[in-house]
Amino acid sequence: MESVFARANKTPPRPSALRLILTVLLILATLGGGVFTLYALRRNAVQMEALHVPTIMHLRIEDMMVHAEVSRPTEVAVGVETLVECDVTPPTDRAWETSFAFFLDGRQVALLPDCALHHALQGAPGSLVTLAVEYRINAPGSSPVLAHRVQTTLKLVPAEPFLRIRTLTQPDKTPLPTLTVPARVLPYVDGAFTLEGKSEQYAALFFVDPDGAGQPVLQVTVPPDKPGTFEVITAPVKKYRRFGPQLGGYAAWTKVPIQVGNLEDERRRMDLLVGIFRQTDLPRVTALFLEQAGVGPEGEVRLKVLSPGLAAVRELAYKGLVSAPLTVVRSERVPTETRSAWRYEAPAPVPDTATSPAPAPGAAPAPGPGPEPAPPPLPDTATSPTPAPDHASTAGTADSR
């Protein structure tokens, strides 16, 4: 029988290698958790301190957020009251005083206790103005010191209603750098105007005028669940800013691409237009511009263009709000596996008989004219980008956003 003294002098068993590994991992995890906790606490403390640093957090011009790092100028109307505001972080000590200095092209135009400037900008439409806002703080009885400064560029536009196609993108929303476009594009529209009632009561409709001949084709789509029929492509109108106290700034875009002509219209000039219409007028507009002429052999919906003309578009549009034509060139032929779901049939031109005298009785018919020479090739705008003109010269301008 083993004695008590023998059991006491017996060497205890060694811990296994697995237990040693688990112990080391547990110690490392505990140390890592502690380091992470200290880092998180320190980071939160730094962020909390940053909240108390006097800073201009947001700059708003005419109710639109402006990012100083964006190089695109912000459009403002000439000669009307423009509102400039900003959101700031106040000083930690509430006893400190704050002031805001506003500069236009380096010239101070106002020094206010609050960041809210009402000012009418003067200048020629299309000119650029540099706006700078300085946030100053000072303790009671001391001189102000500069806490933060932001700067942005403004572009002057006429204080009048306008509507334009601002930019075009491919169906996957890739911006198009030139006015050479594929068969399907997504237009982005903006403008300045006033609406009676809610913006939900209005919609933007798109038109394509082949060769600029004055026969606009209303843009439609074929719903996947209703083959053999068509629906008008509409874009909701949404307000996102203002242009002075009278005009609102609106934008419209559609998720369904418009079709720039038929699929065979390669290298053909097309004029794109957009108009603002009341929702209640959409059925009348559709019936006036298009008529379904059946279904083609490949299942595409055939539409007959009734061609009431551009004057009818302006007459039916709300307050005549129709953009100037944006001229583009078709440059990409659509593969046969992605055939269009619809095609239009333009009306045949009416011959001008007033200038064609009738032949004399018994006279031999005059020989007909020979074949017309082929038109000169259109310039390849893919290699020669077309600069976007200023808003002051035309409302139908496309540029990259």
Secondary structure, 3 states (H helix, E strand, C coil): CCCHHHHHHCCCCCCCHHHHHHHHHHHHHHHHHHHHHHHHHHHHHHHHHHHCCCCEEEEEECCEEECCCCCCCEEEECCCEEEEEEEECCCCCCCCEEEEEEEECCEEEEEECCCEEEEECCCCCCCEEEEEEEEEEECCCCCCEEEEEEEEEEEEECCCCEEEEEEEECCCCCECCCCEECCEEEEEEEEEECCCCCHHHEEEEEEEEECCCCCCEECEECCCCCCCCCEECEEEEEEEEEECCCEEEEEEECCCCEECCCCCCCCCEEEEEEEEEEHHHHHHHHHHHEEEEEECCCCCEEEEECCCCHHHHHHHCHHHCECCCEEEEECCCCCHHHCCCEEEECCCCCCCHHHCCCCCCCCCCCCCCCCCCCCCCCCCCCCCCCCCCCCCCCCCCCCCC
